[in-house]
Amino acid sequence: QVRLVESGGGLVQPGGSLRLSCVASGSIFNAYMGWYRQGAGKQRELVAGITSGGSTIYADSVKDRFTISRDNARNTVYLQMNSLKPEDTALYYCNSNHVIWGQGTQVTVSS
């Protein structure tokens, strides 16, 4: 079974940027890949998703600020996050085909 490992989280000031990476242990060529997040006391929610063909979907709260992309040759999915807000603070998870989850990477937006 494919394993997913996220990285790139950290502490950033409001207005700052981070790029999250999700590396898969196997091929993601045909996989739907998604980024989800779960804030303290909140339910896990979809942030962005990308199909094997490159079509993307975003939560309304991150449109025009976040960009999801994939590099199939590197079995890697990225989430570029710009103009970060305190409400973006959460544990961010990578997901493959709505089935496989990574362990998460923490993003904290605070001054």
C-alpha positions in Angstrom: 0.0 0.0 0.0 1.2 3.5 -0.8 2.4 5.6 2.1 2.1 9.4 2.1 4.6 11.7 3.9 3.8 15.4 4.3 6.3 18.2 5.0 6.7 21.9 4.8 4.5 23.0 7.6 5.6 25.5 10.3 5.0 28.9 11.9 4.4 31.8 9.6 3.1 35.4 10.1 -0.2 36.5 8.6 0.3 37.4 4.9 3.2 34.9 4.6 3.6 31.9 2.4 4.4 28.2 2.8 4.7 25.3 0.4 3.6 21.9 1.6 4.9 18.7 -0.1 3.4 15.2 0.0 5.7 12.4 -1.2 4.2 9.0 -2.0 6.1 5.8 -1.7 4.6 4.6 -5.0 3.2 5.9 -8.2 0.5 8.5 -8.0 0.1 8.7 -11.8 -3.5 7.6 -11.9 -4.5 8.8 -8.4 -6.8 11.6 -7.3 -4.8 13.6 -4.7 -6.1 16.0 -2.1 -5.1 18.2 0.7 -7.3 18.4 3.7 -7.0 20.3 7.0 -8.3 20.0 10.5 -8.3 22.9 12.9 -8.6 22.6 16.7 -12.1 21.6 17.5 -13.2 21.4 13.9 -14.0 18.7 11.4 -11.5 17.8 8.7 -12.3 19.7 5.5 -11.1 19.6 1.9 -8.7 22.3 1.0 -7.8 21.4 -2.6 -7.9 18.4 -4.9 -6.3 17.5 -8.2 -7.3 14.7 -10.6 -4.9 12.5 -12.6 -5.6 14.8 -15.6 -4.7 17.9 -13.7 -8.2 19.3 -13.0 -8.3 21.1 -9.7 -10.9 22.0 -7.0 -10.6 24.4 -4.1 -12.5 25.3 -1.0 -14.0 28.8 -1.3 -12.0 29.9 1.7 -8.6 29.3 -0.1 -9.5 30.2 -3.7 -7.0 32.6 -5.3 -4.6 32.1 -2.4 -3.7 28.4 -2.5 -2.5 26.3 -5.5 -2.3 22.6 -5.7 0.0 20.9 -8.2 1.5 17.5 -8.9 4.8 16.1 -10.2 4.0 12.5 -11.2 7.7 11.8 -12.0 8.5 12.6 -8.3 5.4 11.0 -6.9 4.8 14.4 -5.2 1.9 16.7 -4.7 2.4 20.3 -3.6 0.2 22.9 -1.9 1.5 26.5 -2.4 -0.2 28.7 0.2 0.0 32.5 -0.1 -1.5 35.3 1.9 -1.9 33.1 4.9 -4.5 34.0 7.5 -4.8 32.9 11.2 -7.8 30.9 10.3 -5.6 28.8 8.0 -4.0 27.3 11.1 -4.6 23.6 11.1 -3.0 20.2 10.7 -2.8 19.6 7.0 -3.2 16.1 5.5 -2.4 14.6 2.2 -4.9 12.1 0.7 -4.8 9.6 -2.2 -8.0 8.4 -3.9 -10.0 9.3 -0.8 -8.5 6.3 1.0 -4.9 6.7 2.0 -3.9 9.4 4.5 -0.6 10.9 5.5 0.3 11.7 9.1 -0.2 15.5 8.7 2.0 18.6 8.9 1.1 21.5 11.2 0.6 25.0 9.8 0.4 27.8 12.3 -0.3 31.4 11.2 0.3 33.8 14.0 2.1 37.1 14.7 
